[in-house]
Amino acid sequence: MIRIEIIANHSVEDNVLDALAAAGVGKYYTRFPNILGVGSSGPRMGDAIWPEENFVVVIWCEEDEARAIGRAVAGVKERFPDEGIKVFGLPPDPTL
């Protein structure tokens, strides 16, 4: 099992979720709707200076599904290259 984290601007949230659904992946997930932080795309602080916010989707899946998720999100990134869409994959810690 792999933990996939998708972090992106709210402006592409529907696009990301639609891409996952169209690819038939990421059926079960946890979504964190209002995430603040600073990444390579700049600050997302939800305030008057930096008004945008991100969202996070966390999915536990097998490797083949993780690759398909990566491809689906890559398609969204191609359409919206300036929106700060990131995908991270982490294997579980076998010591836990």
N, CA, C and O atoms as a GROMACS GRO file, in nm:
protein
  384
    1MET      N    1   0.085  -0.119   0.000
    1MET     CA    2   0.000   0.000   0.000
    1MET      C    3   0.089   0.125   0.000
    1MET      O    4   0.196   0.128   0.061
    2ILE      N    5   0.041   0.226  -0.069
    2ILE     CA    6   0.111   0.354  -0.080
    2ILE      C    7   0.015   0.464  -0.038
    2ILE      O    8  -0.104   0.461  -0.072
    3ARG      N    9   0.067   0.560   0.035
    3ARG     CA   10  -0.012   0.678   0.071
    3ARG      C   11   0.016   0.785  -0.034
    3ARG      O   12   0.130   0.827  -0.053
    4ILE      N   13  -0.089   0.828  -0.101
    4ILE     CA   14  -0.080   0.934  -0.201
    4ILE      C   15  -0.139   1.060  -0.140
    4ILE      O   16  -0.247   1.057  -0.081
    5GLU      N   17  -0.068   1.170  -0.155
    5GLU     CA   18  -0.120   1.300  -0.114
    5GLU      C   19  -0.121   1.392  -0.235
    5GLU      O   20  -0.019   1.412  -0.300
    6ILE      N   21  -0.237   1.446  -0.263
    6ILE     CA   22  -0.252   1.544  -0.370
    6ILE      C   23  -0.279   1.677  -0.303
    6ILE      O   24  -0.376   1.691  -0.227
    7ILE      N   25  -0.194   1.775  -0.329
    7ILE     CA   26  -0.209   1.909  -0.272
    7ILE      C   27  -0.223   2.005  -0.389
    7ILE      O   28  -0.138   2.008  -0.478
    8ALA      N   29  -0.330   2.084  -0.388
    8ALA     CA   30  -0.353   2.174  -0.502
    8ALA      C   31  -0.440   2.292  -0.460
    8ALA      O   32  -0.505   2.291  -0.356
    9ASN      N   33  -0.438   2.393  -0.544
    9ASN     CA   34  -0.520   2.512  -0.526
    9ASN      C   35  -0.668   2.474  -0.538
    9ASN      O   36  -0.706   2.388  -0.617
   10HIS      N   37  -0.752   2.541  -0.458
   10HIS     CA   38  -0.897   2.516  -0.465
   10HIS      C   39  -0.953   2.534  -0.606
   10HIS      O   40  -1.052   2.471  -0.642
   11SER      N   41  -0.891   2.620  -0.684
   11SER     CA   42  -0.943   2.650  -0.818
   11SER      C   43  -0.948   2.526  -0.908
   11SER      O   44  -1.024   2.525  -1.005
   12VAL      N   45  -0.869   2.424  -0.878
   12VAL     CA   46  -0.868   2.303  -0.962
   12VAL      C   47  -0.922   2.181  -0.889
   12VAL      O   48  -0.908   2.068  -0.937
   13GLU      N   49  -0.985   2.201  -0.775
   13GLU     CA   50  -1.034   2.088  -0.696
   13GLU      C   51  -1.130   1.999  -0.775
   13GLU      O   52  -1.113   1.877  -0.778
   14ASP      N   53  -1.228   2.059  -0.838
   14ASP     CA   54  -1.324   1.980  -0.917
   14ASP      C   55  -1.254   1.908  -1.032
   14ASP      O   56  -1.287   1.794  -1.064
   15ASN      N   57  -1.157   1.976  -1.094
   15ASN     CA   58  -1.083   1.914  -1.205
   15ASN      C   59  -1.006   1.791  -1.159
   15ASN      O   60  -1.005   1.689  -1.227
   16VAL      N   61  -0.941   1.801  -1.044
   16VAL     CA   62  -0.865   1.688  -0.990
   16VAL      C   63  -0.958   1.572  -0.957
   16VAL      O   64  -0.933   1.458  -0.997
   17LEU      N   65  -1.065   1.600  -0.884
   17LEU     CA   66  -1.158   1.493  -0.846
   17LEU      C   67  -1.226   1.431  -0.968
   17LEU      O   68  -1.248   1.310  -0.973
   18ASP      N   69  -1.259   1.514  -1.067
   18ASP     CA   70  -1.318   1.462  -1.191
   18ASP      C   71  -1.220   1.374  -1.267
   18ASP      O   72  -1.259   1.271  -1.323
   19ALA      N   73  -1.092   1.413  -1.269
   19ALA     CA   74  -0.990   1.333  -1.339
   19ALA      C   75  -0.972   1.197  -1.272
   19ALA      O   76  -0.957   1.096  -1.339
   20LEU      N   77  -0.975   1.195  -1.139
   20LEU     CA   78  -0.965   1.068  -1.067
   20LEU      C   79  -1.084   0.979  -1.099
   20LEU      O   80  -1.069   0.860  -1.126
   21ALA      N   81  -1.203   1.038  -1.096
   21ALA     CA   82  -1.324   0.961  -1.126
   21ALA      C   83  -1.322   0.908  -1.269
   21ALA      O   84  -1.359   0.793  -1.293
   22ALA      N   85  -1.280   0.991  -1.364
   22ALA     CA   86  -1.276   0.950  -1.505
   22ALA      C   87  -1.177   0.835  -1.526
   22ALA      O   88  -1.198   0.748  -1.610
   23ALA      N   89  -1.069   0.836  -1.448
   23ALA     CA   90  -0.969   0.729  -1.458
   23ALA      C   91  -1.008   0.606  -1.376
   23ALA      O   92  -0.942   0.503  -1.385
   24GLY      N   93  -1.114   0.617  -1.298
   24GLY     CA   94  -1.159   0.505  -1.216
   24GLY      C   95  -1.067   0.475  -1.099
   24GLY      O   96  -1.056   0.360  -1.057
   25VAL      N   97  -1.000   0.578  -1.047
   25VAL     CA   98  -0.906   0.560  -0.936
   25VAL      C   99  -0.940   0.657  -0.823
   25VAL      O  100  -1.017   0.752  -0.841
   26GLY      N  101  -0.883   0.631  -0.707
   26GLY     CA  102  -0.905   0.721  -0.594
   26GLY      C  103  -1.049   0.724  -0.548
   26GLY      O  104  -1.099   0.828  -0.504
   27LYS      N  105  -1.114   0.611  -0.558
   27LYS     CA  106  -1.256   0.604  -0.520
   27LYS      C  107  -1.278   0.633  -0.372
   27LYS      O  108  -1.378   0.694  -0.334
   28TYR      N  109  -1.183   0.590  -0.289
   28TYR     CA  110  -1.193   0.612  -0.144
   28TYR      C  111  -1.080   0.705  -0.103
   28TYR      O  112  -0.962   0.676  -0.124
   29TYR      N  113  -1.116   0.816  -0.044
   29TYR     CA  114  -1.016   0.916  -0.009
   29TYR      C  115  -1.061   0.997   0.111
   29TYR      O  116  -1.177   0.994   0.151
   30THR      N  117  -0.966   1.070   0.168
   30THR     CA  118  -0.995   1.169   0.272
   30THR      C  119  -0.957   1.304   0.215
   30THR      O  120  -0.848   1.320   0.160
   31ARG      N  121  -1.046   1.401   0.228
   31ARG     CA  122  -1.021   1.535   0.175
   31ARG      C  123  -1.013   1.634   0.289
   31ARG      O  124  -1.101   1.639   0.375
   32PHE      N  125  -0.907   1.713   0.289
   32PHE     CA  126  -0.892   1.824   0.383
   32PHE      C  127  -0.921   1.950   0.302
   32PHE      O  128  -0.842   1.985   0.214
   33PRO      N  129  -1.032   2.019   0.328
   33PRO     CA  130  -1.077   2.123   0.237
   33PRO      C  131  -1.004   2.257   0.243
   33PRO      O  132  -0.992   2.324   0.140
   34ASN      N  133  -0.955   2.300   0.355
   34ASN     CA  134  -0.898   2.434   0.366
   34ASN      C  135  -0.758   2.427   0.425
   34ASN      O  136  -0.740   2.429   0.547
   35ILE      N  137  -0.659   2.420   0.338
   35ILE     CA  138  -0.521   2.404   0.380
   35ILE      C  139  -0.443   2.531   0.349
   35ILE      O  140  -0.453   2.585   0.239
   36LEU      N  141  -0.367   2.577   0.446
   36LEU     CA  142  -0.283   2.696   0.430
   36LEU      C  143  -0.137   2.654   0.430
   36LEU      O  144  -0.100   2.554   0.493
   37GLY      N  145  -0.055   2.728   0.360
   37GLY     CA  146   0.088   2.698   0.360
   37GLY      C  147   0.161   2.771   0.250
   37GLY      O  148   0.104   2.851   0.176
   38VAL      N  149   0.290   2.742   0.241
   38VAL     CA  150   0.376   2.802   0.140
   38VAL      C  151   0.450   2.691   0.068
   38VAL      O  152   0.518   2.609   0.130
   39GLY      N  153   0.435   2.689  -0.062
   39GLY     CA  154   0.505   2.590  -0.143
   39GLY      C  155   0.576   2.659  -0.257
   39GLY      O  156   0.588   2.782  -0.259
   40SER      N  157   0.622   2.581  -0.352
   40SER     CA  158   0.696   2.638  -0.465
   40SER      C  159   0.610   2.728  -0.553
   40SER      O  160   0.662   2.808  -0.631
   41SER      N  161   0.478   2.716  -0.542
   41SER     CA  162   0.387   2.802  -0.618
   41SER      C  163   0.351   2.929  -0.543
   41SER      O  164   0.274   3.011  -0.594
   42GLY      N  165   0.405   2.946  -0.424
   42GLY     CA  166   0.378   3.067  -0.346
   42GLY      C  167   0.286   3.042  -0.230
   42GLY      O  168   0.234   2.931  -0.213
   43PRO      N  169   0.264   3.146  -0.148
   43PRO     CA  170   0.179   3.134  -0.030
   43PRO      C  171   0.032   3.114  -0.064
   43PRO      O  172  -0.020   3.170  -0.160
   44ARG      N  173  -0.032   3.034   0.017
   44ARG     CA  174  -0.178   3.016   0.015
   44ARG      C  175  -0.222   3.030   0.160
   44ARG      O  176  -0.224   2.931   0.233
   45MET      N  177  -0.256   3.150   0.202
   45MET     CA  178  -0.281   3.177   0.343
   45MET      C  179  -0.426   3.212   0.376
   45MET      O  180  -0.459   3.227   0.494
   46GLY      N  181  -0.512   3.225   0.277
   46GLY     CA  182  -0.652   3.253   0.304
   46GLY      C  183  -0.676   3.387   0.371
   46GLY      O  184  -0.774   3.402   0.443
   47ASP      N  185  -0.588   3.484   0.348
   47ASP     CA  186  -0.606   3.616   0.409
   47ASP      C  187  -0.610   3.724   0.300
   47ASP      O  188  -0.610   3.692   0.181
   48ALA      N  189  -0.614   3.850   0.342
   48ALA     CA  190  -0.626   3.960   0.246
   48ALA      C  191  -0.503   3.972   0.156
   48ALA      O  192  -0.515   4.016   0.041
   49ILE      N  193  -0.388   3.935   0.205
   49ILE     CA  194  -0.265   3.947   0.127
   49ILE      C  195  -0.249   3.828   0.032
   49ILE      O  196  -0.222   3.846  -0.087
   50TRP      N  197  -0.266   3.707   0.085
   50TRP     CA  198  -0.254   3.582   0.007
   50TRP      C  199  -0.388   3.508   0.021
   50TRP      O  200  -0.398   3.415   0.101
   51PRO      N  201  -0.490   3.547  -0.056
   51PRO     CA  202  -0.626   3.498  -0.032
   51PRO      C  203  -0.654   3.353  -0.072
   51PRO      O  204  -0.754   3.295  -0.027
   52GLU      N  205  -0.570   3.293  -0.152
   52GLU     CA  206  -0.600   3.158  -0.198
   52GLU      C  207  -0.575   3.055  -0.089
   52GLU      O  208  -0.499   3.078   0.005
   53GLU      N  209  -0.641   2.940  -0.103
   53GLU     CA  210  -0.622   2.826  -0.014
   53GLU      C  211  -0.604   2.701  -0.098
   53GLU      O  212  -0.644   2.697  -0.214
   54ASN      N  213  -0.546   2.600  -0.040
   54ASN     CA  214  -0.530   2.471  -0.105
   54ASN      C  215  -0.628   2.370  -0.045
   54ASN      O  216  -0.697   2.397   0.053
   55PHE      N  217  -0.631   2.254  -0.105
   55PHE     CA  218  -0.700   2.139  -0.048
   55PHE      C  219  -0.603   2.021  -0.057
   55PHE      O  220  -0.508   2.025  -0.135
   56VAL      N  221  -0.626   1.919   0.022
   56VAL     CA  222  -0.545   1.798   0.019
   56VAL      C  223  -0.638   1.677   0.009
   56VAL      O  224  -0.740   1.670   0.076
   57VAL      N  225  -0.600   1.584  -0.075
   57VAL     CA  226  -0.668   1.454  -0.085
   57VAL      C  227  -0.565   1.348  -0.049
   57VAL      O  228  -0.455   1.346  -0.104
   58VAL      N  229  -0.600   1.260   0.044
   58VAL     CA  230  -0.514   1.150   0.084
   58VAL      C  231  -0.581   1.019   0.043
   58VAL      O  232  -0.699   0.995   0.072
   59ILE      N  233  -0.504   0.936  -0.026
   59ILE     CA  234  -0.555   0.807  -0.075
   59ILE      C  235  -0.454   0.699  -0.040
   59ILE      O  236  -0.335   0.714  -0.067
   60TRP      N  237  -0.500   0.590   0.020
   60TRP     CA  238  -0.417   0.470   0.038
   60TRP      C  239  -0.455   0.372  -0.071
   60TRP      O  240  -0.573   0.340  -0.088
   61CYS      N  241  -0.354   0.325  -0.147
   61CYS     CA  242  -0.386   0.237  -0.259
   61CYS      C  243  -0.265   0.149  -0.292
   61CYS      O  244  -0.158   0.164  -0.234
   62GLU      N  245  -0.285   0.059  -0.385
   62GLU     CA  246  -0.178  -0.027  -0.435
   62GLU      C  247  -0.096   0.050  -0.538
   62GLU      O  248  -0.138   0.155  -0.587
   63GLU      N  249   0.023  -0.002  -0.570
   63GLU     CA  250   0.115   0.068  -0.660
   63GLU      C  251   0.056   0.097  -0.797
   63GLU      O  252   0.077   0.206  -0.851
   64ASP      N  253  -0.016   0.002  -0.855
   64ASP     CA  254  -0.071   0.026  -0.988
   64ASP      C  255  -0.173   0.139  -0.987
   64ASP      O  256  -0.178   0.219  -1.080
   65GLU      N  257  -0.254   0.146  -0.882
   65GLU     CA  258  -0.350   0.256  -0.871
   65GLU      C  259  -0.277   0.388  -0.847
   65GLU      O  260  -0.317   0.491  -0.899
   66ALA      N  261  -0.169   0.384  -0.769
   66ALA     CA  262  -0.092   0.505  -0.744
   66ALA      C  263  -0.036   0.562  -0.874
   66ALA      O  264  -0.039   0.683  -0.895
   67ARG      N  265   0.013   0.476  -0.961
   67ARG     CA  266   0.063   0.522  -1.091
   67ARG      C  267  -0.050   0.584  -1.174
   67ARG      O  268  -0.030   0.687  -1.239
   68ALA      N  269  -0.167   0.523  -1.172
   68ALA     CA  270  -0.281   0.576  -1.247
   68ALA      C  271  -0.326   0.710  -1.190
   68ALA      O  272  -0.365   0.799  -1.265
   69ILE      N  273  -0.320   0.725  -1.059
   69ILE     CA  274  -0.352   0.853  -0.996
   69ILE      C  275  -0.253   0.959  -1.043
   69ILE      O  276  -0.292   1.071  -1.077
   70GLY      N  277  -0.124   0.923  -1.044
   70GLY     CA  278  -0.022   1.016  -1.092
   70GLY      C  279  -0.048   1.061  -1.235
   70GLY      O  280  -0.034   1.179  -1.265
   71ARG      N  281  -0.086   0.969  -1.321
   71ARG     CA  282  -0.116   1.005  -1.461
   71ARG      C  283  -0.239   1.095  -1.470
   71ARG      O  284  -0.240   1.191  -1.547
   72ALA      N  285  -0.343   1.064  -1.391
   72ALA     CA  286  -0.465   1.146  -1.394
   72ALA      C  287  -0.435   1.289  -1.349
   72ALA      O  288  -0.481   1.385  -1.410
   73VAL      N  289  -0.359   1.302  -1.242
   73VAL     CA  290  -0.326   1.436  -1.191
   73VAL      C  291  -0.232   1.508  -1.287
   73VAL      O  292  -0.241   1.630  -1.302
   74ALA      N  293  -0.143   1.435  -1.352
   74ALA     CA  294  -0.053   1.496  -1.450
   74ALA      C  295  -0.132   1.562  -1.563
   74ALA      O  296  -0.094   1.667  -1.614
   75GLY      N  297  -0.242   1.499  -1.602
   75GLY     CA  298  -0.328   1.558  -1.705
   75GLY      C  299  -0.386   1.691  -1.661
   75GLY      O  300  -0.397   1.784  -1.741
   76VAL      N  301  -0.424   1.700  -1.534
   76VAL     CA  302  -0.477   1.826  -1.480
   76VAL      C  303  -0.365   1.931  -1.475
   76VAL      O  304  -0.387   2.047  -1.508
   77LYS      N  305  -0.247   1.888  -1.434
   77LYS     CA  306  -0.132   1.980  -1.428
   77LYS      C  307  -0.100   2.038  -1.565
   77LYS      O  308  -0.063   2.154  -1.576
   78GLU      N  309  -0.114   1.957  -1.670
   78GLU     CA  310  -0.089   2.005  -1.806
   78GLU      C  311  -0.188   2.115  -1.843
   78GLU      O  312  -0.150   2.212  -1.909
   79ARG      N  313  -0.313   2.099  -1.802
   79ARG     CA  314  -0.416   2.199  -1.834
   79ARG      C  315  -0.403   2.325  -1.750
   79ARG      O  316  -0.440   2.433  -1.796
   80PHE      N  317  -0.351   2.312  -1.629
   80PHE     CA  318  -0.340   2.425  -1.535
   80PHE      C  319  -0.199   2.431  -1.477
   80PHE      O  320  -0.180   2.404  -1.359
   81PRO      N  321  -0.099   2.467  -1.558
   81PRO     CA  322   0.040   2.459  -1.513
   81PRO      C  323   0.078   2.557  -1.402
   81PRO      O  324   0.179   2.537  -1.335
   82ASP      N  325   0.001   2.661  -1.381
   82ASP     CA  326   0.036   2.763  -1.282
   82ASP      C  327  -0.042   2.752  -1.151
   82ASP      O  328  -0.036   2.843  -1.069
   83GLU      N  329  -0.116   2.644  -1.131
   83GLU     CA  330  -0.203   2.634  -1.014
   83GLU      C  331  -0.144   2.559  -0.895
   83GLU      O  332  -0.212   2.539  -0.795
   84GLY      N  333  -0.021   2.518  -0.904
   84GLY     CA  334   0.043   2.455  -0.788
   84GLY      C  335  -0.017   2.321  -0.750
   84GLY      O  336  -0.064   2.304  -0.638
   85ILE      N  337  -0.016   2.227  -0.841
   85ILE     CA  338  -0.070   2.093  -0.818
   85ILE      C  339   0.046   1.998  -0.792
   85ILE      O  340   0.135   1.984  -0.876
   86LYS      N  341   0.046   1.933  -0.677
   86LYS     CA  342   0.154   1.842  -0.640
   86LYS      C  343   0.097   1.706  -0.600
   86LYS      O  344  -0.012   1.697  -0.544
   87VAL      N  345   0.174   1.601  -0.629
   87VAL     CA  346   0.138   1.464  -0.588
   87VAL      C  347   0.260   1.404  -0.520
   87VAL      O  348   0.371   1.408  -0.572
   88PHE      N  349   0.237   1.346  -0.402
   88PHE     CA  350   0.343   1.280  -0.326
   88PHE      C  351   0.298   1.138  -0.294
   88PHE      O  352   0.181   1.115  -0.264
   89GLY      N  353   0.390   1.046  -0.300
   89GLY     CA  354   0.361   0.907  -0.266
   89GLY      C  355   0.458   0.857  -0.161
   89GLY      O  356   0.579   0.874  -0.174
   90LEU      N  357   0.405   0.796  -0.056
   90LEU     CA  358   0.487   0.746   0.053
   90LEU      C  359   0.451   0.601   0.083
   90LEU      O  360   0.333   0.568   0.099
   91PRO      N  361   0.551   0.514   0.091
   91PRO     CA  362   0.521   0.376   0.135
   91PRO      C  363   0.495   0.375   0.285
   91PRO      O  364   0.543   0.463   0.356
   92PRO      N  365   0.420   0.277   0.334
   92PRO     CA  366   0.396   0.271   0.478
   92PRO      C  367   0.524   0.237   0.553
   92PRO      O  368   0.616   0.176   0.498
   93ASP      N  369   0.529   0.276   0.678
   93ASP     CA  370   0.644   0.245   0.764
   93ASP      C  371   0.624   0.104   0.819
   93ASP      O  372   0.530   0.081   0.895
   94PRO      N  373   0.710   0.010   0.784
   94PRO     CA  374   0.691  -0.129   0.830
   94PRO      C  375   0.714  -0.147   0.979
   94PRO      O  376   0.681  -0.253   1.033
   95THR      N  377   0.770  -0.047   1.046
   95THR     CA  378   0.796  -0.061   1.190
   95THR      C  379   0.674  -0.024   1.274
   95THR      O  380   0.676  -0.043   1.396
   96LEU      N  381   0.571   0.028   1.212
   96LEU     CA  382   0.452   0.068   1.290
   96LEU      C  383   0.354  -0.046   1.304
   96LEU      O  384   0.249  -0.030   1.366
   0.00000   0.00000   0.00000
